[in-house]
Amino acid sequence: MFDISSSRRGFLKGGAVVVGFSLLPQAAQLLAQTGTQEKSVNLDQVDGFLAIDKTGQVTVFSGKVDLGTGVETALAQMAAEELDVAIERITIIQGDTALTPDQGTTYGSMSITNGGLQIRQAAATARQALIAKAAVRLKVGIDHLQVTNGVISTAPGAPGLSYGELVGGDQLNLPIATNVVLKDAMQYRSIGKSAARRDIPPKVTGDFTYMQDFKVPEMLHARVIRPPAMGATLISVDEASVKDIPGLLKVVREGNFLAVVGKTEWSAIQATKTLSASWTNWTGLPEQEKLWEHVRATPVTNTEVSSKLGDTGAALRSAHRTLKSTYDFAIHTHGSIGPSCAIAQFKDGDLTCWTASQGTHALRRQLAVMFKLDPKNVRAIYLEGAGCYGRNGHEDAAADAALLAKIMNKPVRVQWMRADEHGWDPKGPPTLIDMQAGFDADNHLTAWQSDFFVPDGKPGTVALIAADLSDMPHEDFISPGGVMGNSGIPYRFANILTQGHRLANTPFRPAWIRSPGRMQNTFANESFLDEIAAVEGIDPMTIRLKSIDPTDLRGAEVLQRLATISKWQAGAYPRPAGTDETVRGRGLAYVKYDLSKTYVAMVADVEVNRKTGKILARKFYVTHDCGLVINPDGTRNQIEGCIVQTLSRTLREELKFDQSTVTSRDWASYPILTFPEVPEIEI
């Protein structure tokens, strides 16, 4: 954990020797003395990712961050594997823009696939270079050397040289060899074995420091007062209404940005409740009851084809029978259980921000634009937040804190409240999907067409609320995330057309929420395939096995293993069974993530109460093939978490709003899955 005095040169003076500085020892010493030495954060340099100190301890610098998924432990395993050291000797520094390379935002299940691969390549490059150096020192050939827990020798237990001894005061100038040979799987000692997650014990005992727990000296506390209507304009503020609140330091007004700053958090909370302000009316949101009419009426900017095979239009026109269905998926909020929080400080013209952002390098660029700074004068330091998947309110809290720190000339902590989080974090946009299928005279499928109505946008950042309300510089465009993900289907039919109609706008500021698009799109695809199975008179497992590409053996195996563990009974389309009050049945779904990565298939045992309509998922059977598994226990954690969150979003969650603002601002009006509703899970 970094405190407020932490800096790049401070890290370097702490005794770690960074592998890869192309500096003569005299030059390095001079830079250290003059205080200008900086650590490399280059993606193509070993020292961008690794440091080895004189005792052989290894520090790994990861631009990808752990959002509570166990990534930190898995990355430590990957580095330990390629360096041949014990995982206990690996320390991970995450998401600090001054110390870690920009590996892109933590999203899309790419932390292991991309981020971990880069760390493995850096570690393997360093290992090879250190072995070569040891060969010279020991006067033996490289082929005669091996590494045992960071010691290079001719045999385990034989005299050798440790990494710490080899690095010493010398410097290595090492570009990462992207073609470096990684360890063969048969030699793995760390990868593929369950390792206890490092973050769990302190979280269980309450010793873990979340972003919400972090403090810096002389820190002030602030709350932002949002408009009562999302597009309202601030008319006036009565500062006298809060003059008697102890500890209140300042009422801040910058355009439509309104905040209070106090010596204590309680003083800021009291002022938020007491401050009198006048705003204009605004009713620019659609009526919730007419949301889907609104979506259909929104102008389409372009149509994006995600897959095409044959002539679907002609096949549908000549079909003996057609089937049509429409699926809609409600607007969701992130609903992070720990509301967003950040601390910011301006010092000597430089901005430092402590944040739970999953994209600290992107946030750094946004803050630089907002305050007209060179990005090198902005530092964002990652601290895990108590709840974060997708772009929730953490970046906005950082912008709030930075604006107020600039005005107050002291570090400022901004802690959102529950109403802020539900009301003002970006939303998972509404998704509307029209499906069509054509059949021949024998009820065999001849055509599949799906039309997705989703927001337009481009990859990148989401506009910061503070910059928008205060009219400070900012990028303002729709960035809904990968809402077209898995709109294409993992099946082969004679005629297929899947396309997304990109909408010019969407009711709320959109951003990626966990598995953006893929959950909604897969829900529609898999539900519609079940409807097709009913028309064809076959069961859901059979139609999937016969419809996947015959060369896709991994997909077939995932489904076949699922049939075994779930004791699936093939044959006639299954019908529910139960009592007069409760009906029981099974559901099946299969997905090939982005049609190129992880394969997942699930069976759910479900109960429905006929009187109340309440749905309970009692048990899930899961088969999951994501390729190389780094930490089996961590992978199970991920699968279990995905099921719990998907159940919550599918069965419980729906944002409520009127024509002015969000109305579901607490857990009573925006319910999530409860512990008694969590199903048994067999993986």
C-alpha positions as CSV (number, residue, x, y, z in Angstrom):
1,M,0.0,0.0,0.0
2,F,1.4,3.4,-1.0
3,D,1.1,6.4,1.3
4,I,1.1,9.9,0.1
5,S,4.9,10.2,0.1
6,S,5.3,7.3,-2.3
7,S,7.1,8.2,-5.6
8,R,9.0,6.5,-8.4
9,R,12.3,7.6,-7.0
10,G,11.2,6.6,-3.5
11,F,10.5,3.1,-4.8
12,L,13.9,2.9,-6.4
13,K,15.7,4.1,-3.3
14,G,13.9,1.3,-1.4
15,G,16.5,-1.3,-2.4
16,A,14.9,-2.9,-5.5
17,V,17.1,-3.1,-8.6
18,V,15.0,-2.7,-11.7
19,V,16.0,-5.1,-14.4
20,G,16.5,-3.4,-17.7
21,F,17.8,0.2,-17.2
22,S,20.2,0.9,-20.0
23,L,22.3,3.1,-17.8
24,L,26.0,2.9,-16.8
25,P,26.4,2.5,-13.0
26,Q,27.8,6.0,-12.7
27,A,24.9,7.5,-14.6
28,A,22.4,5.6,-12.5
29,Q,24.0,6.8,-9.4
30,L,24.1,10.4,-10.6
31,L,20.4,10.2,-11.5
32,A,19.5,8.9,-8.1
33,Q,21.5,11.6,-6.4
34,T,19.8,14.3,-8.5
35,G,16.4,12.8,-7.9
36,T,15.5,12.5,-11.6
37,Q,15.6,8.7,-12.0
38,E,12.3,7.1,-13.1
39,K,11.3,3.6,-13.5
40,S,10.5,2.4,-17.0
41,V,6.9,1.6,-17.8
42,N,7.5,0.5,-21.4
43,L,5.5,-2.5,-22.6
44,D,8.5,-3.8,-24.6
45,Q,11.0,-3.7,-21.8
46,V,11.6,-6.3,-19.1
47,D,12.0,-3.6,-16.5
48,G,8.5,-2.3,-17.3
49,F,7.2,-5.5,-15.6
50,L,9.8,-6.8,-13.3
51,A,12.2,-5.8,-10.5
52,I,14.6,-8.0,-8.5
53,D,16.2,-6.8,-5.4
54,K,19.5,-7.9,-3.8
55,T,17.8,-10.6,-1.7
56,G,16.1,-12.1,-4.8
57,Q,12.6,-10.8,-4.0
58,V,10.7,-10.2,-7.2
59,T,8.3,-7.3,-7.8
60,V,5.8,-7.6,-10.7
61,F,4.3,-4.4,-12.2
62,S,0.9,-5.2,-13.6
63,G,-1.2,-2.7,-15.6
64,K,-4.1,-5.1,-15.1
65,V,-5.8,-5.0,-11.7
66,D,-7.6,-7.4,-9.4
67,L,-11.2,-6.5,-9.0
68,G,-11.8,-9.2,-6.5
69,T,-11.5,-12.1,-9.0
70,G,-8.1,-13.4,-7.8
71,V,-6.1,-12.1,-10.7
72,E,-3.3,-10.9,-8.4
73,T,-2.7,-14.5,-7.2
74,A,-2.8,-15.9,-10.7
75,L,-0.4,-13.3,-12.1
76,A,2.0,-14.1,-9.2
77,Q,1.8,-17.8,-10.2
78,M,2.6,-17.0,-13.8
79,A,5.6,-14.9,-12.9
80,A,6.8,-17.5,-10.4
81,E,6.5,-20.2,-13.0
82,E,8.6,-18.5,-15.7
83,L,11.2,-17.3,-13.2
84,D,11.4,-20.6,-11.2
85,V,10.9,-18.9,-7.9
86,A,8.4,-19.6,-5.1
87,I,5.2,-17.6,-5.3
88,E,5.8,-16.3,-1.8
89,R,8.8,-14.3,-3.3
90,I,6.5,-12.4,-5.7
91,T,5.0,-9.0,-4.9
92,I,2.4,-7.5,-7.3
93,I,2.0,-3.8,-7.8
94,Q,-1.2,-3.1,-9.8
95,G,-2.5,-0.2,-11.8
96,D,-0.1,2.6,-10.6
97,T,0.4,4.7,-13.7
98,A,3.9,5.8,-12.4
99,L,5.1,2.2,-12.0
100,T,3.1,-0.1,-14.2
101,P,2.9,-0.4,-18.0
102,D,-0.4,0.6,-19.7
103,Q,-1.8,-2.8,-20.5
104,G,-5.2,-1.4,-21.2
105,T,-8.4,-1.4,-19.1
106,T,-9.1,-4.5,-17.0
107,Y,-12.0,-5.9,-18.9
108,G,-13.1,-8.7,-21.3
109,S,-11.4,-11.5,-19.5
110,M,-8.1,-10.3,-20.9
111,S,-6.0,-10.0,-17.6
112,I,-4.7,-13.5,-17.9
113,T,-4.9,-14.0,-21.6
114,N,-3.1,-10.8,-22.6
115,G,-1.7,-9.2,-19.4
116,G,-0.5,-12.4,-17.9
117,L,1.2,-13.4,-21.2
118,Q,3.1,-10.2,-21.3
119,I,4.3,-10.8,-17.7
120,R,5.3,-14.4,-18.6
121,Q,7.3,-13.2,-21.6
122,A,9.1,-10.6,-19.5
123,A,9.9,-13.1,-16.8
124,A,11.0,-15.7,-19.3
125,T,13.3,-13.1,-21.0
126,A,14.8,-12.2,-17.7
127,R,15.3,-15.8,-16.7
128,Q,17.2,-16.6,-20.0
129,A,19.4,-13.5,-19.6
130,L,20.2,-14.3,-16.0
131,I,21.1,-17.9,-16.9
132,A,23.4,-16.6,-19.7
133,K,25.1,-14.3,-17.2
134,A,25.5,-17.1,-14.7
135,A,27.0,-19.3,-17.4
136,V,29.8,-16.8,-17.8
137,R,30.3,-16.4,-14.1
138,L,30.3,-20.2,-13.4
139,K,32.2,-20.9,-16.6
140,V,29.8,-23.6,-17.8
141,G,27.5,-23.9,-20.8
142,I,24.0,-22.7,-20.6
143,D,22.7,-26.2,-21.3
144,H,24.3,-27.4,-18.1
145,L,22.4,-24.9,-15.8
146,Q,19.0,-25.0,-14.2
147,V,17.1,-22.8,-11.9
148,T,15.8,-23.8,-8.5
149,N,13.8,-21.2,-6.6
150,G,15.8,-18.3,-8.0
151,V,19.3,-20.0,-7.7
152,I,21.1,-21.0,-10.9
153,S,23.4,-24.0,-10.6
154,T,24.4,-27.2,-12.4
155,A,22.1,-29.3,-10.1
156,P,19.7,-28.7,-7.2
157,G,21.8,-28.1,-4.1
158,A,25.0,-27.5,-6.0
159,P,26.9,-24.2,-5.5
160,G,25.3,-21.6,-7.7
161,L,24.3,-17.9,-8.1
162,S,21.0,-16.4,-6.9
163,Y,19.1,-13.9,-9.0
164,G,19.9,-11.3,-6.3
165,E,23.6,-11.9,-6.7
166,L,23.5,-11.8,-10.5
167,V,21.5,-8.6,-10.6
168,G,23.5,-7.0,-7.8
169,G,24.4,-3.4,-8.8
170,D,24.7,-4.3,-12.4
171,Q,22.1,-3.2,-15.0
172,L,20.6,-5.2,-17.8
173,N,19.2,-3.6,-20.9
174,L,16.6,-6.1,-21.9
175,P,13.9,-5.7,-24.5
176,I,11.2,-8.4,-24.1
177,A,11.7,-11.2,-26.5
178,T,8.1,-11.8,-27.7
179,N,9.2,-15.1,-29.3
180,V,10.8,-16.3,-26.1
181,V,10.1,-20.0,-25.4
182,L,7.8,-20.3,-22.4
183,K,7.9,-23.3,-20.1
184,D,6.4,-26.5,-21.4
185,A,3.2,-27.5,-19.5
186,M,4.8,-30.8,-18.4
187,Q,7.3,-28.7,-16.4
188,Y,4.8,-26.5,-14.5
189,R,5.2,-26.3,-10.8
190,S,2.9,-23.3,-10.1
191,I,0.6,-22.9,-13.0
192,G,-2.4,-25.3,-12.9
193,K,-2.2,-25.8,-9.1
194,S,-4.7,-24.2,-6.8
195,A,-3.0,-21.4,-4.8
196,A,-4.7,-19.7,-1.9
197,R,-5.8,-16.3,-2.9
198,R,-3.8,-13.6,-1.2
199,D,-6.7,-11.2,-0.7
200,I,-9.1,-13.5,1.1
201,P,-7.6,-13.8,4.6
202,P,-7.3,-10.0,5.2
203,K,-10.8,-9.6,3.7
204,V,-12.2,-12.2,6.1
205,T,-10.5,-10.7,9.1
206,G,-11.3,-7.1,8.2
207,D,-7.7,-6.1,7.8
208,F,-7.9,-5.5,4.0
209,T,-7.6,-1.8,3.0
210,Y,-10.2,-1.1,0.4
211,M,-10.3,2.3,-1.4
212,Q,-13.1,3.2,0.9
213,D,-10.8,2.6,3.9
214,F,-7.8,4.5,2.6
215,K,-6.6,7.8,4.2
216,V,-3.9,10.4,3.6
217,P,-2.6,13.1,6.0
218,E,-4.6,16.4,6.1
219,M,-7.4,14.9,4.1
220,L,-10.6,16.8,3.8
221,H,-14.0,15.2,3.2
222,A,-16.5,16.2,0.5
223,R,-19.9,15.3,-0.8
224,V,-21.3,16.2,-4.2
225,I,-24.9,17.4,-4.4
226,R,-26.4,16.1,-7.6
227,P,-29.2,17.8,-9.6
228,P,-32.7,16.5,-8.6
229,A,-33.3,16.0,-12.3
230,M,-30.6,14.6,-14.5
231,G,-30.5,17.5,-17.0
232,A,-31.4,20.3,-14.5
233,T,-29.5,23.6,-14.3
234,L,-28.4,25.1,-11.0
235,I,-30.2,28.5,-10.4
236,S,-29.1,29.5,-6.9
237,V,-27.4,28.3,-3.7
238,D,-28.2,29.6,-0.2
239,E,-24.9,29.2,1.6
240,A,-26.4,30.7,4.8
241,S,-28.5,27.5,5.1
242,V,-25.4,25.6,6.3
243,K,-23.5,28.3,8.2
244,D,-24.1,26.7,11.5
245,I,-22.8,23.2,10.7
246,P,-19.6,22.5,12.7
247,G,-16.6,21.6,10.6
248,L,-18.0,22.8,7.3
249,L,-15.2,24.6,5.3
250,K,-16.7,25.5,2.0
251,V,-19.6,25.3,-0.4
252,V,-18.3,24.8,-3.9
253,R,-20.2,25.9,-7.0
254,E,-18.7,25.4,-10.5
255,G,-21.4,25.7,-13.1
256,N,-23.9,22.9,-12.3
257,F,-21.3,21.2,-10.1
258,L,-22.3,21.7,-6.4
259,A,-20.4,20.2,-3.4
260,V,-19.6,20.8,0.2
261,V,-16.2,20.2,1.9
262,G,-15.7,19.7,5.6
263,K,-13.1,18.7,8.1
264,T,-14.9,15.5,8.9
265,E,-17.1,13.2,6.8
266,W,-20.1,13.9,9.1
267,S,-19.9,17.6,8.6
268,A,-20.0,17.0,4.8
269,I,-23.0,14.6,5.2
270,Q,-24.9,17.1,7.4
271,A,-24.3,19.9,4.9
272,T,-25.5,17.8,2.0
273,K,-28.8,17.2,3.8
274,T,-29.2,20.8,4.8
275,L,-27.9,23.0,1.9
276,S,-30.7,24.8,0.1
277,A,-30.4,25.1,-3.6
278,S,-32.7,25.8,-6.5
279,W,-32.7,24.0,-9.8
280,T,-34.7,24.1,-13.1
281,N,-37.1,21.4,-14.0
282,W,-36.2,18.8,-16.6
283,T,-38.2,15.9,-18.0
284,G,-36.0,14.5,-20.8
285,L,-36.2,10.8,-20.0
286,P,-38.7,8.5,-21.7
287,E,-41.7,7.1,-19.8
288,Q,-40.6,3.8,-18.3
289,E,-43.8,2.1,-19.5
290,K,-43.0,3.1,-23.0
291,L,-39.2,2.3,-22.9
292,W,-39.3,-0.2,-25.7
293,E,-41.4,2.0,-28.0
294,H,-38.7,4.7,-27.3
295,V,-35.9,2.3,-28.2
296,R,-37.6,1.4,-31.5
297,A,-38.2,5.0,-32.3
298,T,-34.6,6.0,-31.7
299,P,-32.7,6.9,-35.0
300,V,-30.4,4.2,-36.2
301,T,-26.9,5.5,-37.1
302,N,-25.7,2.4,-38.8
303,T,-26.3,-1.4,-39.0
304,E,-23.4,-3.7,-38.1
305,V,-23.4,-7.2,-39.4
306,S,-21.8,-9.6,-36.9
307,S,-22.3,-12.8,-39.0
308,K,-23.7,-13.7,-42.4
309,L,-24.0,-17.1,-44.1
310,G,-26.2,-17.8,-47.2
311,D,-29.2,-15.7,-48.1
312,T,-31.4,-15.4,-45.0
313,G,-33.9,-13.0,-46.6
314,A,-34.7,-15.4,-49.4
315,A,-34.8,-18.4,-47.1
316,L,-37.3,-16.6,-44.8
317,R,-39.5,-15.6,-47.7
318,S,-39.7,-19.1,-49.1
319,A,-40.0,-20.8,-45.7
320,H,-42.9,-23.2,-45.1
321,R,-43.2,-21.9,-41.6
322,T,-41.7,-18.9,-39.7
323,L,-41.2,-18.3,-36.0
324,K,-40.7,-14.8,-34.5
325,S,-39.8,-13.8,-31.0
326,T,-38.7,-10.5,-29.3
327,Y,-36.5,-10.4,-26.2
328,D,-36.0,-7.3,-24.1
329,F,-33.4,-6.8,-21.3
330,A,-33.9,-4.1,-18.7
331,I,-31.6,-1.2,-17.9
332,H,-29.2,-2.2,-15.1
333,T,-27.1,-0.2,-12.7
334,H,-23.8,-1.6,-11.4
335,G,-25.1,-1.7,-7.9
336,S,-21.7,-1.9,-6.3
337,I,-22.2,-2.8,-2.6
338,G,-19.4,-0.4,-1.6
339,P,-20.3,3.0,-3.1
340,S,-17.6,4.6,-5.2
341,C,-14.8,6.5,-3.5
342,A,-11.6,8.4,-4.4
343,I,-8.9,10.7,-3.0
344,A,-7.1,13.4,-5.0
345,Q,-4.3,15.8,-4.2
346,F,-2.6,18.6,-6.2
347,K,1.0,19.3,-5.2
348,D,3.5,21.4,-7.0
349,G,1.2,21.4,-10.1
350,D,1.0,17.6,-10.2
351,L,-2.2,15.6,-9.6
352,T,-2.2,12.3,-7.7
353,C,-5.4,10.3,-7.4
354,W,-6.1,7.2,-5.4
355,T,-8.8,5.2,-7.2
356,A,-10.6,1.9,-7.6
357,S,-10.8,2.5,-11.4
358,Q,-10.2,-0.6,-13.5
359,G,-8.6,1.6,-16.1
360,T,-6.1,3.9,-14.2
361,H,-4.1,4.8,-17.4
362,A,-7.3,5.8,-19.2
363,L,-8.4,7.8,-16.1
364,R,-5.1,9.5,-16.0
365,R,-5.6,10.7,-19.6
366,Q,-9.1,11.9,-18.8
367,L,-8.0,13.9,-15.8
368,A,-5.1,15.4,-17.8
369,V,-7.7,16.6,-20.4
370,M,-10.0,17.9,-17.6
371,F,-7.3,20.0,-16.0
372,K,-5.2,20.8,-19.1
373,L,-2.2,18.9,-17.8
374,D,0.4,16.8,-19.4
375,P,-0.4,13.2,-18.6
376,K,3.1,12.9,-17.1
377,N,1.9,15.3,-14.4
378,V,-1.0,13.0,-13.4
379,R,-0.6,9.9,-11.4
380,A,-3.5,7.4,-10.7
381,I,-2.8,4.7,-8.1
382,Y,-5.1,1.7,-7.9
383,L,-6.6,0.5,-4.7
384,E,-9.2,-2.3,-4.8
385,G,-12.8,-1.0,-4.3
386,A,-15.5,-2.8,-2.3
387,G,-17.4,-3.7,-5.4
388,C,-16.5,-3.0,-9.0
389,Y,-17.3,-4.7,-12.3
390,G,-17.3,-2.6,-15.4
391,R,-17.2,1.2,-15.5
392,N,-19.2,2.1,-12.4
393,G,-18.8,5.4,-10.4
394,H,-15.1,5.2,-9.3
395,E,-13.8,7.3,-12.2
396,D,-16.5,9.9,-11.5
397,A,-15.6,10.0,-7.8
398,A,-12.0,10.6,-8.9
399,A,-13.0,13.5,-11.0
400,D,-15.1,14.9,-8.1
401,A,-12.2,14.6,-5.7
402,A,-9.7,16.1,-8.2
403,L,-11.8,19.2,-8.9
404,L,-12.3,19.8,-5.2
405,A,-8.7,19.2,-4.3
406,K,-7.7,21.8,-6.9
407,I,-10.0,24.4,-5.3
408,M,-9.1,23.5,-1.7
409,N,-5.4,23.0,-2.3
410,K,-5.5,20.0,0.0
411,P,-6.1,16.3,-0.4
412,V,-9.9,15.7,-0.7
413,R,-11.8,12.4,-0.2
414,V,-15.1,12.0,-2.0
415,Q,-17.3,9.1,-0.8
416,W,-20.5,8.5,-2.8
417,M,-23.6,7.5,-0.9
418,R,-26.0,4.8,-2.0
419,A,-28.3,7.2,-3.8
420,D,-25.3,8.6,-5.7
421,E,-24.3,5.1,-6.8
422,H,-27.7,3.9,-8.0
423,G,-28.7,7.3,-9.3
424,W,-25.5,8.5,-11.1
425,D,-23.2,5.6,-12.0
426,P,-23.3,4.7,-15.8
427,K,-25.9,2.2,-16.8
428,G,-26.0,-1.0,-18.7
429,P,-28.2,0.2,-21.6
430,P,-31.6,-1.4,-22.6
431,T,-31.3,-4.2,-25.1
432,L,-34.0,-5.1,-27.6
433,I,-33.6,-8.2,-29.8
434,D,-35.9,-9.4,-32.6
435,M,-35.5,-13.0,-33.7
436,Q,-36.8,-14.8,-36.8
437,A,-36.5,-18.4,-37.9
438,G,-37.7,-20.2,-41.1
439,F,-38.6,-23.9,-41.4
440,D,-39.2,-26.3,-44.3
441,A,-42.2,-28.6,-44.6
442,D,-40.6,-31.1,-42.2
443,N,-40.1,-28.5,-39.5
444,H,-36.3,-28.4,-40.0
445,L,-34.6,-25.0,-39.6
446,T,-33.6,-23.3,-42.8
447,A,-32.9,-19.7,-41.7
448,W,-31.9,-17.7,-38.6
449,Q,-32.0,-13.9,-38.3
450,S,-31.5,-11.8,-35.3
451,D,-31.7,-8.0,-35.1
452,F,-30.2,-6.3,-32.0
453,F,-31.1,-2.7,-31.1
454,V,-28.2,-1.3,-29.1
455,P,-26.5,2.0,-28.5
456,D,-23.9,3.3,-31.0
457,G,-20.6,4.4,-29.6
458,K,-16.9,3.7,-29.7
459,P,-14.4,2.0,-27.4
460,G,-12.8,4.3,-24.9
461,T,-13.7,6.4,-21.9
462,V,-17.0,7.5,-20.5
463,A,-17.5,11.2,-19.9
464,L,-16.8,12.3,-16.3
465,I,-19.8,13.8,-14.5
466,A,-17.8,16.5,-12.7
467,A,-16.2,17.7,-16.0
468,D,-19.6,17.8,-17.7
469,L,-21.4,19.6,-14.9
470,S,-18.6,22.2,-14.3
471,D,-18.1,22.7,-18.1
472,M,-14.5,21.7,-17.9
473,P,-12.8,20.1,-20.9
474,H,-13.9,16.5,-21.5
475,E,-14.6,13.9,-24.2
476,D,-18.4,13.5,-24.5
477,F,-19.5,10.5,-26.5
478,I,-21.4,7.3,-26.0
479,S,-19.3,4.4,-24.8
480,P,-21.6,1.5,-24.0
481,G,-18.9,-1.3,-24.1
482,G,-19.1,-4.4,-26.2
483,V,-22.8,-4.5,-26.6
484,M,-22.5,-6.6,-29.8
485,G,-20.5,-9.3,-28.1
486,N,-21.8,-12.8,-28.8
487,S,-24.6,-11.5,-31.1
488,G,-23.2,-14.0,-33.6
489,I,-24.2,-17.6,-32.8
490,P,-21.9,-20.7,-32.2
491,Y,-24.0,-22.8,-34.5
492,R,-24.1,-23.5,-38.3
493,F,-27.3,-23.3,-40.2
494,A,-27.7,-23.0,-44.0
495,N,-28.7,-19.3,-43.7
496,I,-27.7,-17.0,-40.9
497,L,-27.8,-13.2,-40.5
498,T,-27.0,-11.5,-37.2
499,Q,-26.9,-7.7,-37.1
500,G,-26.9,-4.8,-34.7
501,H,-28.8,-1.6,-35.4
502,R,-26.8,1.1,-33.7
503,L,-28.9,3.7,-32.0
504,A,-28.0,7.4,-31.9
505,N,-28.7,7.8,-28.2
506,T,-29.8,5.9,-25.1
507,P,-31.7,7.2,-22.0
508,F,-28.8,7.1,-19.5
509,R,-25.1,7.6,-19.7
510,P,-24.0,4.1,-20.8
511,A,-20.9,2.1,-19.9
512,W,-19.8,-1.4,-19.9
513,I,-21.3,-3.5,-17.1
514,R,-20.0,-7.0,-16.4
515,S,-20.1,-9.0,-19.7
516,P,-21.5,-6.1,-21.7
517,G,-23.9,-7.4,-24.3
518,R,-22.9,-11.0,-24.0
519,M,-25.3,-11.9,-21.3
520,Q,-28.3,-10.2,-22.9
521,N,-27.4,-11.5,-26.4
522,T,-26.7,-15.0,-25.3
523,F,-30.0,-15.0,-23.3
524,A,-31.9,-14.2,-26.5
525,N,-29.9,-16.6,-28.7
526,E,-30.2,-19.6,-26.4
527,S,-33.9,-18.9,-25.5
528,F,-34.8,-18.7,-29.2
529,L,-32.9,-21.9,-30.0
530,D,-35.1,-23.6,-27.3
531,E,-38.1,-22.3,-29.1
532,I,-36.8,-23.8,-32.4
533,A,-36.1,-27.1,-30.6
534,A,-39.8,-27.2,-29.6
535,V,-40.9,-26.6,-33.2
536,E,-38.6,-29.4,-34.4
537,G,-39.8,-31.7,-31.6
538,I,-36.3,-32.4,-30.1
539,D,-34.7,-31.6,-26.8
540,P,-32.4,-28.6,-26.2
541,M,-29.2,-30.8,-25.8
542,T,-29.8,-32.6,-29.0
543,I,-30.4,-29.5,-31.1
544,R,-27.2,-27.9,-29.8
545,L,-25.0,-31.0,-30.4
546,K,-26.3,-31.3,-33.9
547,S,-26.0,-27.6,-34.7
548,I,-22.5,-26.7,-33.6
549,D,-19.7,-26.8,-36.2
550,P,-18.7,-30.5,-36.5
551,T,-15.1,-29.5,-36.4
552,D,-15.5,-27.8,-33.1
553,L,-14.6,-30.7,-30.9
554,R,-14.1,-28.6,-27.8
555,G,-17.7,-27.4,-27.9
556,A,-19.1,-30.9,-28.5
557,E,-17.1,-32.2,-25.5
558,V,-18.3,-29.4,-23.2
559,L,-21.9,-30.3,-24.1
560,Q,-21.4,-34.0,-23.8
561,R,-19.7,-33.7,-20.4
562,L,-22.6,-31.5,-19.2
563,A,-25.1,-34.1,-20.3
564,T,-23.2,-36.6,-18.2
565,I,-22.9,-34.6,-15.0
566,S,-26.4,-33.3,-15.1
567,K,-27.9,-36.7,-16.1
568,W,-29.6,-35.0,-19.0
569,Q,-32.5,-37.1,-20.5
570,A,-32.6,-36.7,-24.2
571,G,-35.7,-37.4,-26.2
572,A,-38.9,-35.5,-26.4
573,Y,-38.9,-31.8,-25.5
574,P,-39.0,-31.8,-21.6
575,R,-42.2,-30.7,-19.9
576,P,-42.3,-29.2,-16.4
577,A,-43.6,-31.2,-13.5
578,G,-44.7,-30.3,-10.0
579,T,-47.5,-29.5,-7.7
580,D,-50.5,-27.2,-8.1
581,E,-48.4,-24.4,-6.6
582,T,-44.9,-25.1,-7.7
583,V,-43.6,-26.3,-11.1
584,R,-40.1,-27.6,-11.7
585,G,-38.1,-27.8,-14.9
586,R,-34.6,-27.5,-16.4
587,G,-32.9,-25.0,-18.6
588,L,-29.9,-25.4,-20.8
589,A,-27.5,-22.8,-22.3
590,Y,-24.3,-22.9,-24.3
591,V,-21.9,-20.1,-25.3
592,K,-18.6,-19.8,-27.0
593,Y,-17.3,-16.5,-25.7
594,D,-16.8,-14.1,-28.6
595,L,-17.0,-17.2,-30.8
596,S,-13.3,-17.8,-30.3
597,K,-12.4,-18.2,-26.6
598,T,-14.0,-19.9,-23.6
599,Y,-16.6,-22.5,-23.9
600,V,-19.3,-22.8,-21.3
601,A,-22.4,-24.9,-20.9
602,M,-24.9,-25.0,-18.1
603,V,-28.0,-26.8,-16.9
604,A,-30.2,-25.1,-14.3
605,D,-32.8,-26.8,-12.2
606,V,-35.5,-24.2,-11.6
607,E,-38.7,-23.8,-9.6
608,V,-41.5,-21.4,-10.4
609,N,-44.3,-20.5,-7.9
610,R,-47.5,-20.5,-10.0
611,K,-49.2,-18.1,-7.6
612,T,-46.5,-15.5,-7.1
613,G,-44.5,-16.0,-10.3
614,K,-41.3,-16.1,-8.2
615,I,-38.4,-18.1,-9.9
616,L,-35.8,-19.9,-7.9
617,A,-32.8,-21.6,-9.4
618,R,-32.0,-24.6,-7.1
619,K,-28.9,-26.0,-8.8
620,F,-26.5,-25.4,-11.6
621,Y,-24.4,-27.9,-13.5
622,V,-21.5,-26.3,-15.3
623,T,-18.8,-27.4,-17.8
624,H,-16.2,-24.8,-18.6
625,D,-13.3,-24.9,-21.0
626,C,-11.2,-21.7,-20.9
627,G,-8.0,-23.3,-22.1
628,L,-5.0,-23.2,-19.8
629,V,-6.2,-22.8,-16.2
630,I,-3.7,-20.9,-14.0
631,N,-5.4,-21.3,-10.6
632,P,-8.2,-23.9,-10.5
633,D,-9.6,-22.6,-7.3
634,G,-9.6,-19.1,-8.7
635,T,-11.4,-20.3,-11.8
636,R,-14.1,-21.9,-9.7
637,N,-14.5,-18.6,-7.8
638,Q,-15.0,-16.9,-11.2
639,I,-17.6,-19.4,-12.4
640,E,-19.6,-19.2,-9.1
641,G,-19.5,-15.4,-9.1
642,C,-20.7,-15.3,-12.7
643,I,-23.7,-17.5,-11.9
644,V,-24.7,-15.5,-8.8
645,Q,-24.4,-12.1,-10.6
646,T,-26.2,-13.4,-13.7
647,L,-29.0,-14.8,-11.6
648,S,-29.3,-11.5,-9.8
649,R,-29.4,-9.4,-13.0
650,T,-31.8,-11.8,-14.8
651,L,-34.3,-12.4,-12.0
652,R,-34.1,-9.4,-9.7
653,E,-32.6,-6.3,-11.2
654,E,-34.3,-3.5,-13.1
655,L,-33.6,0.2,-13.0
656,K,-36.7,2.3,-12.2
657,F,-37.0,5.9,-13.3
658,D,-39.4,8.7,-14.0
659,Q,-39.0,11.3,-16.8
660,S,-36.6,13.3,-14.6
661,T,-34.3,10.9,-12.8
662,V,-33.6,7.4,-11.4
663,T,-36.1,6.5,-8.7
664,S,-34.6,3.1,-7.6
665,R,-31.9,4.6,-5.3
666,D,-31.8,2.0,-2.6
667,W,-31.8,-1.8,-2.2
668,A,-35.5,-1.9,-1.5
669,S,-36.3,-0.4,-4.9
670,Y,-33.4,-2.1,-6.7
671,P,-33.3,-5.6,-5.1
672,I,-30.4,-8.0,-5.8
673,L,-30.1,-11.7,-5.1
674,T,-30.0,-12.7,-1.5
675,F,-27.9,-15.4,0.2
676,P,-30.9,-17.8,0.6
677,E,-31.4,-17.6,-3.2
678,V,-27.9,-18.7,-4.1
679,P,-28.1,-22.1,-5.8
680,E,-26.0,-25.2,-5.4
681,I,-23.3,-25.2,-8.1
682,E,-21.6,-28.3,-9.5
683,I,-18.6,-27.6,-11.8
